[in-house]
Amino acid sequence: MTIKRESNRILSRRAFLRVSSAASVGALLAACAPAAPTPTTAPAAPAETATPLPTQVPIATPESVAPTVVPTEAPMPAANGGTLVFAAEAIGESLEPGLWNGFGNSNILDNVYDRLTQPGEKWTDPARPALAESWEISPDGLVYTFKLRPGVKFHDGTELNADAVVRSLNRMTDPNDKSYVKGMYMNAEYGNANWEKFEKIDDMTVRLTLKQPDAAQLHRLFHPAAAIMSVKAMDEFGPQVGLNPVGAGPFKLEKFVPGQEATLVAFDDYWQGRPAIDKVIFRGYPDEAAMVAAIEAGEVNFAAYPPSAAIEQFQKNPNLKVEKGPPLVNLFLGLNRLQKPMDNIHVRRAINYAINRQNLIDGALYGLGVLPASFIGPAEFGYDPAGLEISVYDPEKARAELKASGLPEPVEITFSYENNRFWPQMAELIKADLEAVGFKVTLDKLDASAYPAKVASGETQLNMTQRSLWVPDPDNKVRLLHSSQGSAQWETGVAKSDLAARYDALLDAGRSESDPEKRKAIYKEIQDLILEDLPYVMLAYYAKPYVVARNVNVPPNAVNTERIFLRGVTIGPG
Amino acid sequence: MAATQTVQRMTSANVMVQPGALSRAARRALCFARRFKAAAAGLVFLISISLGAIFAPLLSPHHPTQPNIPERFKLPGGQYVLGTDDLGRDIATRILYGARNTLAAGVLSVALASLIGSVIGIAAAYRGGWLDNLLMRLMDVMLSFPAILLAILVVASLRPGMANLVIAIAFSLIPTFARLVRSVVLGLTHLEHVAASRALGAGDRHIIVRHIVPNTAPLILIQATAALAVAISTAAALNYLGLGVEPPQPDWGLMVAEGQKHVFSAAYIPLIPGVFITIAVLSVNFIGDAVRDYLDPVLKR
């Protein structure tokens, strides 16, 4: 009976979806009664979805504390210690590691795949061995020889070997590979462009040869795109491997409904031991109000992207825990100098001084952020507080700079941004600030799907984006924006300017330098250049929060801004 | 004003301006109000909100778009009659300025639709033949789409904005006007006094201006009040979807959309503009019903 109850609860949402979709179709056709579909669809739902549930319930969880609780806590929802329901902003169309499909999908990838290395105890610590058991680096820093971990199994039962590693990492750039998909982006910013070759030495040894030394290479190997997948899956599914991911991660994919939902189950043969939770359901909530309602109702017990407007309300709810992340997410305005008047340094400076950042943090981020210096945040390697003097609110200076630009006022600019999360509020506040010093701002509100395309077209003047730390190394995000090969170069257009060569040289120097002090000096130089040249204006370091149910225990290293590793998460009683 | 003239002609009351006319008009208004209580209340609401919208800068000490973060989430009452929103802007001020957009969009689109619809209807009925067929089939095609869908289609293809919003709503309302006018005109052209006028050598222009337009006007008026309610709610809906005015500018529909993320924590933010939309649409509906009852000779007796 207790199990029945539990399964009913899980089913009810699906049943509800069916009923509501049936009802809406019914309403559309002006069918007689909304009550009519209920009896017909409700019994059908359990019959279809009952199959996965019996497998879920009897499985014993060896390490978790949960099983003892299951029989006793009959009426408590989610008391079986098993299922984590993870609310993402959205679920994308594919789980191809080489393509960007949104934050939700990258969270799924982080838990389905393992990589050669993994993050350290603390996010900014040196990388630790994962699928690579050990490695040797040549004295010139160019050759990495990895010994693979023996006995690691993929979800399809095949074993990890050099072929799987070499192919998984080379397929991104090899159009002849059976599983190649056009547009895989791993090339420049994640290191492939710097790879001479990645080759098999023997069955359990692989060797990576670089063109230039890269201080962040071991970190880069745990980027979500560096997923190691089963050879069998690459052969069997070809380019469709994104819909049928087979990795060696702690969870294996049971079901994926593109654009909606993914169900993951614990992988019994995981090399670091079976994860504590049995099942993870990733669900997309593109509508903020729906997400808030789902969190409040306990339908969701892990929300990685809670709407910031609702944080205070969650804090008051005794059934929820709100955890504030470290301020690692950069929020900034891109000033695209390929479009007039952004080519004018005085205009860029005017924008920089016009913005009341504290207002943005209080108003749009609900206090979840700190004032910014430059592109490297306070918790990161290479932070330089000098930028705090430049990324400041000084409307007088802004007006003076705008005068100095020699342009007739009001200076008209178009401001493009994404129509979700805190962006619209930020945009309205920024518009008011800019108009107060002599700009005339037209807001160009775009759908989340349309915005990246518009930015990539190079046609935006002012755009607003966030950058998170996918890999704990400053090269990662600085390169993305400034390298003449970086995929985000259209936000600023700097790669097409006279400074492109200087940025490239500095970036390469920073990447190659292994001495931390010297490296720090190089990143200081980059940040000084950024603050002088202002390819973008820093708005805030955002401390991205997450919300979990009271009984969900999240170990300290599980959530690293956008990287979320659910292996150590446990669900306690109640 | 044109409405009262036609009303007078139709009821052949033949009221001339004479001593006591003012008190008589007042008495009539009072009588109307007593008979149509809901409509009178609606009229009072619409007139006061319209005056409020026109004189908003004089009535409100607050700025409608300037954010004021320290003052945000102030509950209704006190310094802010209807509270402040998530950016600290006074909601009452935004309601008044927003009325300019919401109500103007409704009125303008209905005016545009009734004008174009009437021209199409008269042309179709008066000319007949292939033109009638062509125009009416076109209207049938337009009618086969739900009005809101048609409006979304038009405004999305034209680019979101206030002017395009008005065009889109008008476009979706044209067919009902065209068909109504056509059916009335068809009946009128066969009436004896029209035939007599033609026999006396009157041209098309004379007949249309002297006989047809005056006699269709009351019906257009009734249809227009009915359409106004639809137009206001469509304008609010399109603004809600972000297809209307640009964000910092206030609009009732947009205010609901922007406020809905606070529905659990500060429900008054989306609720207040929602209530205003409802009251405005209800008011127009009540007035429309009253006008119809008042102008309908059968019901009047």
Interface residues (C-beta under 8 A of the other chain):
Chain A: E288 A289 V292 A293 E296 P307 A309 A310 E312 Q313 N359 D362 G363 N419 P424 Q425 A427 E428 L429 K431 A432 T442 L443 K445
Chain B: T65 Q66 P67 I69 R72 D86 L87 G88 G242 E246 P247 P248 E258 Q260 K261 H262 V263 F264 S265
